[in-house]
Amino acid sequence: MARLGFLQAELDSIREQGLWNTIRTVESPQGSWFVVNGQRVLNLCSNNYLGLADDTTLKEAAKAAVDRFGVGPGAVRSISGTQSLHLELEERLARFKGTEATIVLQSGFTANTTTIPAVTGEGDLIFSDELNHASIIDGCRLSKAKVVRHAHNDAADLQRQIQAAGECRRRLVITDGVFSMDGDLAPLPALLEVARKYDCMTMVDDAHGEGVLGDHGRGIVDHYGLVNEIDIEIGTLSKAFGVVGGYVAGSRLLIDYLKQRGRPFLFSTGPTPADVAACLAAVDLLEASDDRVQRLWENARYFKGKMHAAGFDTGKSETPITPVMIGDAAKASQLSRELFEAGVYAQSISFPTVARGKARIRAMISAVHSREDLDFAVEHFTVVGRRLGLV
Ligand SMILES: Cc1ncc(COP(=O)(O)O)c(C=O)c1O
């Protein structure tokens, strides 16, 4: 115990700085409303963009897969854990994304930490947006490449950084597609133009674009009309797809290589039959109909319009991620707390996740919210916001 005593000092310091992360307990399925810490509240904080996390078709698919394949894959995929379902999902995802191939992994986080160290190493340079997700940062740390950060969404700064960095063996330009705290989009065409000029590999993490942007939710690369122009696409199956898992999409060459050299693929057991079957059902639904994606965008536009009319600033979001900008961390956390008491669960986000003075409430809109749900949210944001002098 004494050897771990330093952890107590760390925890005390986290508490003193007001950075303690209180983790609430969910006691029902994810939906527009759910039960949290015993209270039924409106859900404005999940990534369940299309409402698939509790979809009947996905649940039936998962149950059927358990009956046919059991609950666990039994081994890492490279030994005896690749089930026909995994291969089927990889083929269907490749068709959905319009790439030659995909590899399915345990999570979106793992997809980044698998890929980055596999394609870069000593003597290479990685050019990474300063606001890239933690899983990209950790993937870069696992690579022996040197990491150079460029200003957020700034292709001109990317070019300056590439020029200043000089010669190297290989270069990788890597960015989030949708930035999860602001909901803004990476300027992929401009980044790609610079990357091409300097012969850089390109990689985009589409975690929050999948199921949201592009035709039938095919993601940011489709949104920009760049299918097969970006070398490496990372996807997650745990947000709009409503399940859990991650994948990499790209050329057959890339995917063959990751199946030989991707360490989490080789050394960690893959997704379960239930997860994979539910993801297959999600791909079916997305291919068959764009309705959910359209409803998501209608809801996002409706909510943002109402929040603006009520006097709130929703930042620079271009997606259903709606940051309600507050500034002061204590005020944002008080707003979140009082909203929860009023029946609206919307998470406050502050330093170190966002810059100091940029605290906000992040409202996550879903296709399954009704107009009444969104009106309920705006009403309570307004009442509590007025009481706190925010609007
Ligand atoms: C940009 C980005 N990449 C990756 C991930 C991780 O995805 P997963 O939850 O599937 O591990 C997230 C999740 O928050 C994300 O926002």
The ligand as an SDF file (V2000), in Angstrom:
LIG
                    3D

 16 16  0  0  0  0  0  0  0  0999 V2000
  -11.7310   11.5770  -32.4130 C   0  0  0  0  0  0  0  0  0  0  0  0
  -11.9000   10.3240  -31.6270 C   0  0  0  0  0  0  0  0  0  0  0  0
  -11.1540    9.2400  -31.9290 N   0  0  0  0  0  0  0  0  0  0  0  0
  -11.2760    8.1030  -31.2540 C   0  0  0  0  0  0  0  0  0  0  0  0
  -12.1500    7.9840  -30.2090 C   0  0  0  0  0  0  0  0  0  0  0  0
  -12.2280    6.6920  -29.4610 C   0  0  0  0  0  0  0  0  0  0  0  0
  -13.2490    5.8970  -29.9420 O   0  0  0  0  0  0  0  0  0  0  0  0
  -13.7000    4.6120  -29.1000 P   0  0  0  0  0  0  0  0  0  0  0  0
  -14.6150    5.1110  -28.0290 O   0  0  0  0  0  0  0  0  0  0  0  0
  -14.3570    3.7270  -30.0920 O   0  0  0  0  0  0  0  0  0  0  0  0
  -12.4650    4.0260  -28.5410 O   0  0  0  0  0  0  0  0  0  0  0  0
  -12.9490    9.0620  -29.8470 C   0  0  0  0  0  0  0  0  0  0  0  0
  -13.8900    8.9130  -28.7190 C   0  0  0  0  0  0  0  0  0  0  0  0
  -14.1670    9.8040  -27.9850 O   0  0  0  0  0  0  0  0  0  0  0  0
  -12.8270   10.2660  -30.5770 C   0  0  0  0  0  0  0  0  0  0  0  0
  -13.5720   11.3260  -30.2660 O   0  0  0  0  0  0  0  0  0  0  0  0
  1  2  1  0
  2  3  1  0
  2 15  2  0
  3  4  2  0
  4  5  1  0
  5  6  1  0
  5 12  2  0
  6  7  1  0
  7  8  1  0
  8  9  2  0
  8 10  1  0
  8 11  1  0
 12 13  1  0
 12 15  1  0
 13 14  2  0
 15 16  1  0
M  END
$$$$
